[in-house]
Amino acid sequence: MAGSNEYTLKQAIEALINNFKIEERLNETAIITEWERIVGKMVARHTSNIYIKNKVLFVELDSAALRNELSYAKTRLIAAVNAEVKANVITDIVFS
């Protein structure tokens, strides 16, 4: 049984993340890393650059038709991205 100043590894990592306030940055990194799994291989193949700034996900696409299609599905895509990290990390997506 753990003493009063003993922590599990999970507790120690969570305390570290909370102390350094890096949870949001870790979630942003997870979104970028898992982009292909979230949107599928076809969309990921046409994506050239992804980054997040001020809770806005910026996605560069090489296809105008795909950019248009994703614009229509923006609300569902935001929900899928946030569901991936189980947090409200992004509020908007900009396709360019």
C-alpha positions as CSV (number, residue, x, y, z in Angstrom):
1,M,0.0,0.0,0.0
2,A,1.3,3.4,-0.9
3,G,2.4,5.8,1.9
4,S,1.3,9.4,2.1
5,N,4.2,10.6,-0.1
6,E,4.3,7.8,-2.5
7,Y,2.6,8.0,-5.9
8,T,1.8,5.7,-8.7
9,L,3.5,6.4,-12.0
10,K,0.2,7.6,-13.4
11,Q,-0.3,10.0,-10.5
12,A,3.2,11.4,-10.9
13,I,2.8,12.0,-14.6
14,E,-0.6,13.7,-14.1
15,A,0.9,15.9,-11.4
16,L,3.8,16.8,-13.7
17,I,1.4,17.7,-16.6
18,N,-0.8,19.8,-14.2
19,N,2.2,21.6,-12.6
20,F,3.7,22.6,-16.0
21,K,0.2,23.2,-17.5
22,I,1.0,21.3,-20.7
23,E,-2.1,19.2,-21.1
24,E,-3.5,21.4,-23.9
25,R,-0.2,21.3,-25.8
26,L,-0.1,17.5,-25.4
27,N,-3.7,17.3,-26.8
28,E,-2.7,19.5,-29.7
29,T,0.2,17.2,-30.5
30,A,-2.1,14.2,-30.3
31,I,-4.5,15.7,-32.8
32,I,-1.7,16.4,-35.3
33,T,-0.2,12.9,-34.7
34,E,-3.5,11.1,-35.2
35,W,-4.7,13.3,-38.1
36,E,-4.7,10.4,-40.6
37,R,-6.7,8.1,-38.3
38,I,-9.2,10.9,-37.6
39,V,-9.9,11.9,-41.2
40,G,-8.7,8.8,-43.2
41,K,-5.9,8.1,-45.5
42,M,-7.4,9.8,-48.5
43,V,-7.8,13.2,-46.8
44,A,-4.4,12.8,-45.0
45,R,-2.7,12.2,-48.4
46,H,-3.9,15.6,-49.6
47,T,-2.9,17.4,-46.4
48,S,0.5,19.1,-46.5
49,N,0.6,21.1,-43.2
50,I,-1.3,21.0,-40.0
51,Y,-0.9,23.2,-37.0
52,I,-3.0,24.7,-34.1
53,K,-2.9,28.3,-33.0
54,N,-5.3,29.9,-30.5
55,K,-7.7,26.9,-30.6
56,V,-7.9,27.0,-34.4
57,L,-6.8,24.0,-36.4
58,F,-5.1,25.2,-39.7
59,V,-5.0,22.5,-42.4
60,E,-3.3,23.1,-45.8
61,L,-4.8,21.0,-48.6
62,D,-3.7,20.5,-52.2
63,S,-7.2,19.9,-53.5
64,A,-9.8,22.7,-53.9
65,A,-12.6,20.1,-54.2
66,L,-11.6,18.4,-51.0
67,R,-11.2,21.8,-49.3
68,N,-14.8,22.6,-50.3
69,E,-16.1,19.2,-49.1
70,L,-14.4,19.5,-45.7
71,S,-15.7,23.0,-45.3
72,Y,-19.3,21.5,-45.4
73,A,-18.3,18.9,-42.8
74,K,-16.5,21.3,-40.5
75,T,-18.8,21.0,-37.5
76,R,-18.6,17.2,-37.6
77,L,-14.8,17.3,-38.1
78,I,-14.3,19.6,-35.1
79,A,-16.4,17.2,-33.0
80,A,-14.4,14.2,-34.2
81,V,-11.1,15.9,-33.5
82,N,-12.1,16.9,-30.0
83,A,-13.5,13.5,-29.3
84,E,-10.1,12.0,-30.2
85,V,-8.5,13.7,-27.2
86,K,-11.6,13.8,-25.0
87,A,-11.3,17.6,-24.6
88,N,-12.4,20.8,-26.3
89,V,-9.0,21.6,-27.8
90,I,-10.2,23.3,-31.1
91,T,-13.1,25.6,-31.7
92,D,-12.6,26.2,-35.5
93,I,-10.8,24.8,-38.5
94,V,-9.4,26.8,-41.3
95,F,-8.7,25.1,-44.6
96,S,-6.3,26.6,-47.0
